[in-house]
Amino acid sequence: MKLAIVAALITSVGAFMAPAPSTFISRRTTSPIMATASPPAPAARKTPVFDEVCETTGVTLTRFMIEVAMLNPELSELPSLFSGIETACKAISNMVKRSQLTGDIGYAEGGGSINVQGEEQKTLDIMTNDVLKRALRFTGKLGVLASEEEDTPVDVEPTGKEVMFDETSKYVAVFDPLDGSSNVDAGIPTGTIFGIFDHDEECVVNDKDEGLTEAEMVCLTNTLKPGTDLIASGYCLYSSSCFFVMTVGCGVYGFTLDESIGEFVLTHPNIKIPETSKIYSFNEANLPQWDEPMRETVEKWRIGEGKSGNSFSSRYIGSMVGDVHRTLLYGGVFGYPSDKKNVNGKLRLLYEGAPMSYLMEQAGGLSTTGTKRVMEILPDEVHQRVPIVMGSKQDVQEVVDAYSAAGF
Ligand code: FDP
């Protein structure tokens, strides 16, 4: 397997020499939300070129991030943050893999532990949240943290001897520690999603019950940025292999955990999603409740009467990271659209919708609510939901066109 990876890397060196993808999204875009889901023009961020590749280790995520930081000095603090996330992913991968043996399955506290979304928490939801929080705290690079399992942003200002780097807070990280956790007890793929924003303000949020102080509101506001302000995003997929897929705004790069050396190794350089495809990925039980343009487009796809003329197949794991990973590699459309009961769909904007949309656009795809580009939506609250349709450019554009033709 290692040899196959090395061969793939050597043939992929050319891919690194390609210019930055034309889908680069400016972090400070303020353009109005358009009916088209197309991202704006590219800005410059440099991607490393690897002339020499070690035959034993390939290009590790650590090396990749060091080279990214050397080429883009404004990102110089990112490698240590990535190293925290990478370590957490390895730990979570083991926890998920061993959960049937260690008994870390089922609902937390035997049932009844409810997160701020009103959803019952799995044992692994809580454990993985803690792992990620601790891994990031010790990077010393983080100001504020918001997560699906936390009600308000959590202060992770480094303190005492546990701090590895004595520097001011620079980033805000948002994450979903174990996305798709309702599947985890059945051994179905799950994942961790993360998004990283610049952190301009110094602030502290205390863990307590009586609501937020004004200073804490500043923290909250700091976390609430549109996807166009993301510095980096990515996910770890816990499946047949453990994958780490990321972007820092110059394409999408996929790494696979090589357990024999304990490193993520570059296996999928410069991922590009096919422009059109034959796969859709939705919870079709909700189809009768969807907006008419959404319903009609999918009904046409089913019978080969959509724009491409392809008869689509359905593939839905019900685990966003798994479904998005397949969509990136094979093409297709993944979504959780608005429906009559859930007008904002199900997925969370800040730590699911925006980070995944950043990856999707960087891979050459699109991500829309049907009427707006997901990346440009400014969140009003941390756990805000957003309707999402993302994937192959031409197919997603077909959805956008259907909404627009129907006067939405
Ligand atoms: P889960 O509730 O298991 O964590 O947003 C969470 C999510 O899974 C996504 O990963 C997944 O795409 C979606 O919900 C599945 O929702 P449905 O069960 O309603 O299809």
Residues whose N, C-alpha, C, O or C-beta is under 5 A from the ligand:
A	BS01	FDP	L178 D179 G180 S181 S182 N183 N283 G318 S319 M320 V321 K346 L347
